[in-house]
Amino acid sequence: MPTNPTNSPKKSPPDYSYMRYASMATQMLAIIGLGVWGGVKLDAYLGLKVSVFTLVLSLLSVAAAIYLSIKDFIKKK
């Protein structure tokens, strides 16, 4: 019967699951930020008085970020 020469229990690899959630948050921030930035630039380019594209693109980017986060959350390892 082989013995462990150091008589210490085997260590399991570290759990980096927090990195998964940190990357999801960064991805959400980037998607929403790009959507709002694109909406502001498009409204300025078209010279609109009402920020229509900012509103629409920000809502679409929030929906896309939530969709991708949920899809990523339920994905198996």
N, C-alpha and C positions, 0 to 999 in steps of 0.2 A: 504494500500500500504506500503510494508516494505521499510524502509530507511536504507541507509548505515550509521552505527554509526560513522564512522570516516570521512564521507563526502569526501572520496578520490576515484578517479577512480580505477577500478580493474586493477591490473597489470597482464600482460600476462607473460607466462613463458619465460625465456631467450632463445634466439635462439643460438644453438650450431652448426650451419652449418659449421663454420670454422673448427671444429674438424673433420668433414667428410673429408675435403680436406687435412688436416694435416695428417690424417691416410692414405690417398691415397698416399701422397708423401713419407711417411715412408715405406709403402708397396713397392712402386716402387724402392726406394733406397735399400731396403733389397733384392729384387729379382735381381736387376742388380748387386749388390755387390756379392751375392752368385754365380751368373753366371760367373762373371769375376774371382772370387777366385777359383772356380772349374776348370775353363779353365787353369789358371796359374798352379795350382797343377797338373792337368792332363798332361800338357805339360812338367812340370819338372819331373814327374814320368816316362813318356815315353822317356824323353831325346831328345825331338824334337828341332831342331835348329830354325825352323820357328814356331811361336806361332799360330798354326792352331786352336787348341781347345779353346784358349783364344779368338780368333776372332769369331769363330762360336758360342761358348756359350755366349759371350757378346752380339752378335747380336740377338740370340734367347731369351736371358733374357730381352733385351730391347723390343722386340716384345711382349713377354708375359706380361711385365709390362704395356705396352700401352694398350694391349687388356683387361687386368683386370681392368685398370683404366677407360677405356671407358665403360666397362660393369657395373662397380660400379657407374659411373657417371650418366648413363641413368636409373639406377634402381630406381624404385619409392620408396618413403618413406614408 
